[in-house]
Amino acid sequence: MAQYLLSVHAVEGQDNYMSEADMQKAFEQVDAYNTEIIANGTWVFGGGLEPPDIATVVRIVNGEVTTTDGPFAETKEHIGGFWVIDVPDLDAALASAAEASAACMQPVEVRPFQAEPEA
């Protein structure tokens, strides 16, 4: 089994749903998707994120901790939510991502976690 990050992408300042009803439909569909992946044992962790304008970036500069408001990346796109799943291979991750994208009605990026070094 391998773990994959499925991240939901959104565009800052853009209404990501056509209507309030579409947003509620997405919430219901995501709840159903979550129930499915929990039941089939592929769920590791997941959650929605608050908007990037309330993020804080922490850096070490010359040994001192500095914090700045807002996202690290200077971009309009951001991660709105994510799942970590544990599946046999990339094909299974892509199939799960297709279900996730249909559920949340947004693009979903699939990225594998790096393998743990052999002990």
WOPEPE-V668875 format. One record per pair of residues at least 4 apart in sequence whose ideal C-beta (glycine too) atoms are under 7 Angstrom apart, sorted by sequence separation. I is the first residue (numbers start at 0). J is the second residue. D is the distance in Angstrom with one decimal. If there is no record, write none. Layout:
BEGIN
I_J_D, I_J_D
END
This chain:
BEGIN
17_21_4.8, 19_23_6.4, 20_24_6.3, 21_25_6.5, 22_26_6.6, 23_27_6.5, 24_28_6.2, 25_29_6.1, 26_30_6.5, 27_31_6.6, 28_32_6.3, 29_33_6.2, 30_34_6.4, 31_35_6.5, 32_36_6.5, 33_37_6.1, 34_38_6.2, 35_39_6.3, 49_53_5.3, 87_91_5.1, 89_93_6.1, 90_94_6.5, 91_95_6.4, 92_96_6.2, 93_97_6.5, 94_98_7.0, 95_99_6.3, 96_100_6.1, 97_101_6.5, 98_102_6.2, 99_103_6.2, 10_15_6.9, 16_21_4.1, 36_41_4.8, 37_42_4.4, 59_64_6.1, 60_65_5.2, 86_91_3.8, 100_105_6.7, 9_15_5.0, 16_22_4.1, 36_42_4.4, 86_92_5.2, 100_106_6.4, 57_64_6.5, 58_65_5.1, 70_77_6.1, 100_107_4.3, 84_92_6.6, 99_107_4.8, 16_25_6.4, 57_66_5.4, 86_95_6.3, 56_66_6.7, 55_66_5.4, 56_67_4.9, 84_95_5.7, 96_107_4.6, 33_45_6.8, 55_68_6.4, 96_109_4.7, 54_69_5.9, 56_71_4.7, 54_70_5.0, 93_109_6.0, 52_69_6.2, 82_99_6.4, 92_109_5.2, 51_69_6.7, 51_70_4.1, 51_77_4.4, 79_105_7.0, 48_78_6.2, 48_79_6.0, 47_79_6.6, 48_80_5.7, 47_80_3.9, 46_80_6.3, 46_81_6.9, 45_81_6.0, 45_82_3.7, 45_83_6.5, 44_83_4.6, 11_51_6.4, 43_83_4.1, 2_43_6.2, 43_84_6.1, 42_84_6.6, 43_85_5.2, 41_84_4.6, 41_85_5.7, 41_86_5.3, 36_84_6.3, 41_95_6.6, 36_95_6.8, 12_75_6.6, 11_75_4.7, 10_75_5.4, 10_76_5.5, 11_77_5.9, 32_98_5.8, 32_99_5.8, 8_76_5.7, 9_77_6.1, 8_78_6.5, 9_79_3.9, 32_102_4.0, 7_78_6.7, 8_79_6.9, 31_102_6.8, 6_78_4.8, 7_79_4.8, 7_80_4.5, 29_102_4.8, 7_81_6.5, 28_102_3.9, 29_103_5.2, 6_81_4.6, 5_81_6.3, 4_81_6.0, 5_82_4.5, 25_102_6.9, 25_103_5.2, 4_83_5.8, 5_84_6.3, 25_104_4.8, 2_83_5.9, 3_84_5.5, 2_84_6.9, 2_85_5.1, 3_86_6.6, 21_104_6.8, 0_85_4.9, 1_86_6.7, 0_86_6.5, 0_87_6.0, 1_88_6.6, 16_104_6.9, 3_92_4.1, 5_95_6.8, 15_105_6.2, 5_96_5.1, 5_99_5.3, 7_103_5.5, 9_105_6.3, 8_105_6.5, 7_105_5.0, 8_106_4.9, 7_107_5.6, 8_108_6.2, 6_107_6.8, 5_107_5.2, 6_108_4.8, 5_109_5.9, 3_109_5.7, 4_110_4.8, 3_110_6.6, 3_111_5.3, 4_112_6.8, 3_112_7.0, 1_111_6.0, 2_112_4.5
END
